[in-house]
Structures are given as structure tokens and as C-alpha cells.
Amino acid sequence: MEDAKKKRPNFLIIVADDLGYSDIAPYGGEINTPNLSQLAKDGVRLTNFHTASACSPTRAMLFSGTDNHICGLGQMDEYLRDKREYYKDKPGYEGYLNWRVAALSEILQDAGYHTMMSGKWHLGFSKELAPCSRGFDKNFTFLPGSGNHHGWEPQLADGIKHPPCIKTRDFWMEGDEFIKMTDLPDSFYSTTSFTDKLLEYLKLRHQSGAEQGKQGDEKPFFAYLPFMAPHWPLQASREVMKKYEGVYDDGPDALTQKRLKKMKELGIIPPDVVPAPPVGLLGKEWDEMTLEERKLSARKMETFAAMVDIIDTNVGRVVEYLKSAGELDNTMILFMSDNGAEGAVLEAVPLMGGPETFGGVINDHYDNRYENIGNKTSFVWYGPRWACAASAPSRAFKTWITEGGIRCPCIIHYPPLTATGPSSTGTGTISDAFTTVMDILPTILDLADVPHPGRLFRGRPIEPLRGKSWLRLLSCASITVHGEDSHVHGWELFGQQAIRRGCWKAVWIPAPRGKDDWELYDLARDPAEMKDLAAQESEVLAELLRLWEEYYAETGMTSLPGPPPIKG
């Protein structure tokens, strides 16, 4: 351990796509995730970690250390495509990680780190915006926001129905070259194949050092492993799916209660917490469904669980390699989800352009019979009821500005710090300090002893950080990062808005999802955001709205086309 402390640390960031708050065992889930459980037992679980309410804004905040409205993802690129003229020349709404920020990979590359990634990018689709141009020495990359986990996209062949989430000429890159989807191996499966490639890069680095007569390469590494899973389409191997047969036959409400009980036992949530009721286009209640409908719904959840199980297996593969290479004790591993669970009812959403709905496209190109669900020729999602179970006790899920959309699991494992505090008891540390994805960049720079470049980087002006380092929190020298009573943070996406100071949070959710007016919640007493105190605590709300105006101005936010974002 002493030698490891003298070396510059390595960093491994692992991002799961649309993983729910309680899906993994360290946060109360029933899904088999022993490798993540071990990282949590030897590390720190953050229970008050916040992201954006959707994936690419979160990833932009991770790489920039600042707000998504500053670093280019004020709105997702998919949302911007039919509104280009409105957002033209508005900084922060480029739809990609812009040049107003220094990317974490760029900063570490300039500081002498090996930088490598394997997985989903979603921060720019051209070569000039791809990982090879944003500080990665090596990369194997899926550029768009989502896709078939086997690299199989039959709906693209007709040239008409082209989903915005993968609306780009080229999907795949390795290094600075584009790869044809047909060049992927027949055995391709996103989670496993991304891990294979990252391990290849890590081994090449080690071999290079050995060939130079060293015990390993002297240069530390920054590795980024952003999975596409468990984002829809839900696809997993039959072998792993069998482990979950029958587990979800009692339905999502029963799963909610089972997970809440476990979360209370683990100390993840208070014992007296009252969960939010389900929201969204819920459809039939479980006891109103036919036996066939229940069977189909449970099978989708079984597939989802298998995808999470496979993520854990591959996390274990990387951890085992680091251990065998003598690198584990000197590597900070961070595992997180990019937003809340996905609860969209995709068959009702016109994502394909024109009059076609997603459901119509799926019917034309995929086989979603019960016996085929999980295969590459199927295309299913599990809907709002299962998503609400994964987000409980919080309200709602991905794309919502309530806690269910922005409060996510996050595990940090770094033995020089996390093994010297309460985590050394073998149960792990649980921190309820408010944290944000913007904090990851300053934390890594702090641990690497690399200064942030300030206001100029590689000859271009850049914006300052909004995140703060977790160094004192991880070393148990502090119980807060931002100041629990004084921190101010804002969110906005798809017209939903929120501003928070301490435990008070004001939210604006347009109708029909919300009241189309400002609501006020005391998260200390009402974490499910169910009791609107706007009328009773008018002075608190007024102060939060003043802070919202400041946040709006500081981030250069632009109102959505239509009514102004602030009312009354």
C-alpha cells in the first residue's frame, strides 16, 4: 500500500445507462451483483448523488465539471434536431460537448496519463467531436445515444424510419477511424465487447511497460467504460435470464415493497420514509392484467435484471485484471448511473419521425413474442411501473426533474482513502452528503494532483468549474461537500425546472405531468416530493425563485420555444 500511495493514481469510471436507484444489491436490489457489492463494502456509497435527468447532459457534466447548459447539452441533440433554427448561435445548446470546456480526458492526457475508453459516447457524432478528438489515446466507441446491443439495426435499411437516437451516418469508431456496423463480430454484445476492448487496452499498456524493462508502464491511466446497458432494447443471454425466472411474477408494486424493506435494512433510506406513488402512462394494474400480460411484463423485467447481472460480471472482470496486474490498490474506481430508471412508454412516442410511432416500427422489424424476448431480434422496454419500483421511494423516473429522475447510485472504491475510514469494518461507508456528477472532474484532478487549467486551455477560453472535490469526504475528514444547508443547485431539461438550496427544492413541471406552476418541497421531511408547501412557505419559495433567476442567468439558459419558463 505504501508504494501505491507514492504513485500517481489510476482512474476507472464505469457508467451504467438508465440503471435505477435500487437495481443493484448495494442499494437494496435483488439482482445478483456481487462485484459491485464488494466494491461498496470496501468503499463508499453515495445516497444523495445527483445527475441530469437524461444521459448526454449527465455525461457532458461529468467530462466538464460544469452545468449542462454551459458545456453544450442544454438540450439533448435528439431534441434539438427540429429546433436548430431556434437554438442557432446560442452557446450551450450545440448538442455536443463544446469547446468552452476542458474535457477531463484532455486535462489528464496533457498531464501524462494514458487515456482510454470503450463504450457509448453520445457527446458528438463527427470525428472532430469524437473521443479521438477529446483527449482519448485509445477508444472503441458507439457514438449515438442507444442501439441494439448486438449491433443489429434492421429498421435502418428502409431509409425512411430512422430513430433520432441513432440518427447519424456513422455509429462506431475505433481510434480515429469509423467502423461499419457489419464489421462487428457475430458474437458482439455491447457490455461484454466493450469490456473486452478496455481490457485489451489495459493489457497493451502493461505489456508496453514490460517491454521497456519496467514492472509496468510508469504512466498512470484514465479509463472510461460507459455501457449501453441496461438501456432499451432489453436484450440478454438466455443463460443469465434463467436466473431470474419467476422472480418478478408478483409485479412491480410487490418489488417496490421488497426493495424498500431491504433499503431500510441497509441504511440507504430512513425507516419512516413514505414512497411516492407510481406516475406516467401506467396502464392496467397488475391484478387487472391477464395471465399472459403479466407473464410478458415479468419477462421484460427478467431480461432487464439479466442485463444488470451481466454488467456486474464484466465489472468483476476488470477488477480481477487490475488485481492481477497489481493496480487495484492504486486505482480509483467509480461506478454510477447516468440518470433515473427509464419509464417511457415508447410505443406512444413518435421517435421515428413522420406519422410512425416507435411501436409501429418495432412491429415491422422485430419479433416480440414471449419466447423471443431478450434475443437480438426483439425490441422491448419495461415501462413506467417497473421504473417507479426502481426509483422508489423517489417520485418518477428518467426525464423528470423530481428526485426519481436525477438521484442515482454511485460507488467509489479507492483503498488509499476508502479503506482507512469506517469502510474498513467491511460494511462500507454510506454518505448522505449532497453530491453531483459535476464533482467527479475536480475530485479526480485533486487525487491526481493536477490543477484545473483555469480560464484558458489549449489556446481556447474555457468556463470555470461548478463542481467540488470529494477528497475530504472520501477520507472521512468531512461529512459535506457543498454545505448541506447552503448549497444551491439547479436543473432544467425538456421544460422541467428545479432549484434547490439545502433541503428545500422548488420544481416546475408543465402540464399534464405537473401543475404548470412552481411547487415547493422539503426533502428532509418529504423525500418523495408529495406535499407541496408553496402556499404555506411563500417566503421560502420566493427566495428559491430569486436563486432560480441567478442560476438561469449564470448558465446562459435559453427558454424552450413557447411559454416562458417562469410564471407568476
N, C-alpha and C positions, 0 to 999 in steps of 0.2 A: 504493500500500500504506500509505503514511503516513497518508493521510486515513482509510482504512478502520480503522486502529488507533485513531483518535480517536473513532470512532463506537461506540455500543453494538452488540455483535454480534447477528446474527440466528441462529436455530437451526432446523434441519430434522432431525427424527428420522423415519427410514424403517424400518418393521418388516416383515419377511417372515414369513409364517405357516407353520411347520413346515419351514423350509429346513434342509437337512442341513449339517453342518460343512464338507464338501468339495464342495458342489454348485457353487459359483461359482469362476471361474478364479483369483482371488487366493488361494484356499485349495486349489488343486490340481485343480479340476473341469474337465471338458471342455466344459461348457455355455458357449455364447458370451455372455460378459458383459463387453464392452469398457468400458462406462461405469463399472462397479464396479471394474474393473482400473485405470482411470485414477485414480479416487478413491484407491485403495490405493497406487498409485505416487507420488501426491502427498501421501499421508497416513500413517496408522498402522494396521497390522493387529494386533489383539489375538488371540493364540492361546490365551490362558488365561482367556477371558471366560465367566462363568457366569450362568445364569438359573435359574428354577424348571424343573421337568420337564414343565410344561404351560403353555398360553398365558395364561389370565386371571390366574393367580398372578404370572407374569412381568410382565404389563402393570401390575398393581397395584403391584409393587415398583418398576417404572420411574417411575410417577407419584408415588409416596410417598417413595422413598428409604429404605424400611424393609422389614422382613420381611413376607411374605405373610400370616403368622398374626396380624400386628398390624393390617394395613391392610384386612382384610376378606375375603381369599381364602385362609383357612386350608384350605379345600377349595373346589373349583370348584362353582359354583352347580348345574351339572348333576348333580353327585354328591350335593349336599345335599338335593335335592328330596324324596326319600323318607325323609329322616332329619331333617326340620325339627324335630321334637319333641326329638330328642336334642341338637341343637345350639342349641336355643332359648335366648336370653339369654346366649350365650357370645360375648363380644367377639372379633372377629377372624374369625368364621365367618358373617358376614352374607351372603356370596355376591356382594357388590358392593364397590366402592371406598368404604370407610366414611368417617365424618366425624371419625374420630380422627386423620386425617392432613390436611395441606395438600397438595393436588394441585399438581404442577409448573405446570400451566396456570393455576391460580388465583393462585399466587405471582407468576408473570410478568405476568398480567393486572393485578394490583394494582401492579406495578412499571412499568406504562405500555407493555407490549408488546401488539402485535396478536397475538391468539391464534386459530389456525385449525386445523381438522383435516378430513380426508376419508378415511374408511375404516372398518375394523372397530373397535368399542369393547369389547364383552364385559366391561364393568365395571359393569353395571347396566342394567335394561331399562325402567324407568319414566322419565317426563320429569324427575322430581326427582333421578334418578341419572344422567341422560344428559349428554353433553358440554356442552350448553347450560347446565347447572346446575353444572358443574365447571370453569368458567373459560374456556370457548371462546367467543370473539366470533362466530365463524362455524364451522359444521360441516355436513358431509354424512356421515351415519353409518349403518352397518349395526350394529345393537345386539347380536345374538346371536353365538355362537361360530363358526358356519360356515354355509354355504349355497351354493346353486347360483350359479356365477359369472355367470350370465346373468339372475339374478333370476327363476328359473322353478322352482316347487316344487309339482309336481302331486300329490305324496303328501299334501299338507295338505288337499286338497279333500274327502277322505272323512270327515274329522272324527274319525277313530279313531287312525290311525297318525301320531303326532306326535313327531318326534325331540326328545329333551331339548335337543340343541344349538341348536335354534331354537324352543324351547317358550316363546313369548311372544306376546302378542296383536298387537303391532306390531313390525315388523322395522326399518323405515327412518325416519330423521329428517333434516330439513334445518332448521337453526336450532332453534327450539323447537316445531316442528310435525312431526307424524307424516306420513309419505308412504305411500300404498298401493303395494304391490309392482307392481300393474298400471299405475301411473303412471310407472314406469321406462321409458326409451325402448327401442324394439325392438333397437337396436344396443348395448344395455348389455352391458359386460363389465367385471367388477369392477376389475381392475388399471388398465385404460385409463380407465374412467369416474371412478374415484377420482382419478387424476392430472389428468384434465380439470378436475374441480371444484376441486382445490387450485390449479391454475394460474389458474383464474378468480378465486379469492380473492386470489391474489398480484397479479394484474393490476389488480383493483379497488383494492387498496391503493395501488399505484403511481399509478394514474390519479387517485385522490383527492388524493394529494400534488401531482401536476402541476396539477390544477385550482386548487389553493391557491397556485399560483405557486412551488412548490418543485421541486427536481430529482427529488424522490420524497418519499414520506411520511417525516417525521422519526422517527416511531415505529418501532422495530425490530419484527421479527416472530418468533413462535414457531410453527412449522408442524409438524404431526404427520400422517404419511402411513402408516398401518398397513394394509398389503394383506391381503386374504383369501387370496391365493395364496402358495405353491403347495399350500395345504391341500386335501384332497379335498372335493368330487369333482374329479378331474383333467379339466380342460377347457381347450382352447386352439384357436387358429385352425389350420386345415389348412395354410395357407401356412407358418407357423412350424414346425409339426410335421414338414413335409417335410425341413427342415434336419437332422433327427435320425434319418431313416430308416436303419436298418441299424447305427447307432452302438452299440446295446445288444444286438446279436444274439449276442454271446458270453456273456451272462449277468452276474449280479451279482458273482460271485466274480472274474471277469476285470476287472470295473470296479473292484473294490476294489484289486487289484494295480496297475492303471493309475494310479489316483489316489494310492496310497501312493508310487509312484515319483515322481510329479510333486511331491507334498508334500515329499518329501525334497530334491528339487532346489531347491525354493523356500525351504527352511529352515523350513518350518512344523512339521515333526516331526523328531526325531533320526534319523540314518541307521540306527541299530541297533534301532529300535522294532519290536516284535512285535505285530501286531494281534490283537484279541480275535476268537474265532470267532463266527459268527452265532448269534443266540438268537431265541426266540419260536416261534410255530407255523409252522415253516419249510416244511412240505410236502415235495414232491419236490425232489431235486437237479436241477440244470439238465440234466445228461446223462441223467436218468431221464425227463424230460418228453418228450411227443410234440412233433413239429414244430409242431403247431397251438398247443399250450400255450406253447411258447417264443415263438412269434410274438405271441400275445396278451399275454404278460408284457412283452416288449420294447416293444410298442406303448404300454402304460401308462407305461413309463419314458420313451418318446419324448414322450408328452403332458406328463409332469411337466417334462422338460427344456424344452419349449416354453414352459411357464408361467414358468419361471425366466428364460428368454430375454426374455419379454415384460416381466417386472419390470425387467430391466436397461434395456430400451428406454425404459421410462417414467421410470426414474431419470434417464436421459440427457435426456429432455425437460425435467425440472425443472432440471437442472444448466444446460442450454443457456439456459433462460429467465433464471436467476439471472445467468449470464454476460452476456447481452444487456442486462439491467437494471442492470449494474454492481454487483451484490450478491454475486457469488460469493466474492470475496476476504474479505468480511466476514461470511460465513455458515458456522457450524459445521454440517457435515453428518455425521450418524451413521447408519450402516446396520447392522442386526442381524437375527438370527433370534430368535424368542421361545422356542424350545426345540429339542431334537434332532429329527431326522427322524421322521416318523410311520410306525410299523411295525405298526400294529394290523391284525388280520385281521377286518375289520368284519362279514363275513358270519356270524361266530361270536358276535357281541356283541349281546345283546338291548337295543339302544339305543332301540327304538321303544316300549317298554312292552308289558306283556302277554306272551303267548307268542311273538309275532312276532319274528324276528331281522331285523337290518338287511338281510341278503341276501334275505329273503322280500319285504320292502318294495320293494327295488330291482327284483326280478323282476316285481313287479306294475306298476311305474310307469315303468321305464326300459328303454332298448334298448342293451345292452352287447355287441352283436355287434362283431366286429373292425372292420368298415368304419364303424361309428358311434362308436367310442371317440373322445373329445375333443369331441364335439358337446354342446350343452346338454341333449339328451335322453338322454345317457349319464351313468352314475354309477359311476366306478371309483376304485380306490386301488391302490397298488403293492405293499403288503405288507412283511413283515419282512426279506426278503433284500436288496431294494434299499435299505431303510432302514439296514441294517447296513453296506452298502457306503458310504453317505453319512456314517455316523458313524465309520467306521474311521479310526484304529486303536482308538478307544474302544469300550467294551462297551455294547451295546444301543442304545436309542433313546428317543423321547418316552415319558413317564410312568415311566421307570426313573430311579432316583436315582444310577445309575452315570454316569460322565462322558459316555457317549453320549447321555444324556437331558438333560444340563444344561450341556455345554460347547458354545458356539455361535460362529459367525463374528461379528465386529464390526469395522467400518471407521470411522475418524474422519478427516475432512478439514476442516482449518481453517488456511488459509495463514499467518495471523499467527504460528501456533505450529508446525504440522507441516511447513511449508516452510523452516524455518530450521535444522533438525537434519539427521540423516543422510538424511531423506527427500528432501532437495534434490538428492541424487545421481540421482534419477529412478527408483530401485528401491523406494522406500518404506521406512518403518521397520516392523520386526516386533518386537513386545513380547510376552514370555512371562510378564510380571508377572501375578499373580493379580488378577483384577478381577471385579466383579459388576454386574448390572443395577441394583442399588441405588445404585451410584456415579454414575449418569448425572445424577440430580437435583442433587446437590451440585456436580458438575462444571459444569453449566450455570449454576447460581447463582453459582459462583466466577467464571466467564468474564463473566457479565453484571454482576458487582459488585453482586449483590442478596443481602442477608443472608437466611438462613432465619429464619422468624418465631419460632423457639424453641418455647415450650410453649403459646402462645395465638395463634390465627389467626381472624380474622373473628368474634371473640367466643366461639369454642369452644376447649376444651383439645385439644391435639394431642400426638402422640408424637414423640420426638426421632429424628434420622436415625441409620441404621446404616451407610449408605454413606459413601464418602470421595471427595474430588475427585481427578480425574486431571490437574489443571493442571500439576503438576511433571513428571509422566510424559510428557505430550504435548509439553512444552517441552524434553524431554531433560535436565531438571535432576535427575531421579531415575529409578531403574530399578525402583522398587517403589511400590505404593500402600498396601498393608495390612501390609507387613513379611513377606517371603517365608517366614521361619522361625517367625513368631509369630502370624500371622493365624488366627483361629478363625471358621469359618462352618458353619452347619447348614442342612439341607434336610429337608423332610418333605412327602409328598403320597401319597395312596392307600395309606397304611400303610407305605410305604417310607421309611426314615430314613437320614440320613448326618450325620456331624460330621467336620470337617476342621481340623487345625492344621498349618500348613506343608505338608510333603509327605505327612503321614500322614492317612489317611482311613478311618474306620470306617463300615460300612454295615450296615443291617438290611433284608433283603428277605424278605418272607413266602414260604413255600412255596405253590405249586410253583416259582415263579420263582427263589427263593433258598433259603438254608439254614435260614431261620426262626431265625436266631441272628446275633449280631454277627460280622462279618468285618472284617479289617484289611488295608489295602493301603498300600504305599509308592509313591506316584505318581511319585516321581523316578526309580525303577528299574522300575516296573511300571505305566505309564500306562493299560494295558488292563485293570487290576484283575483279574488272573488268578491271582496267587499269594497266597492267604490266609495272613497271618502272625499270626493271632490267637493261636495256640498258642505260637509262638516268641517273640512280643513282647507278653507278657501285661501288662507294666507300662505299655507304650505304650497298649494298649487300655484298661486301667483308667483312665488319665488322660483319654483321649478320652471314655470313658463319664461321667466326672465332668463334663467340659465339655458333654456332651450334656444332662445334668441341668440345668446352668446355662442352656443355650440353651432348653430346654423351658420352664423357669420364666420366663425373660426375655420370651419371645414369647407367653406365655399359651396355649401349645398345649394342645389337648384330644385325648385318645386317641380312636381310632376305636372305634365300637361293637364289642364282642368282647374278645379277649385284650388285656392291657396292652401298650403299645408297647415296653417294656423287659423283657428276660428274662435271668436269670442274672447 
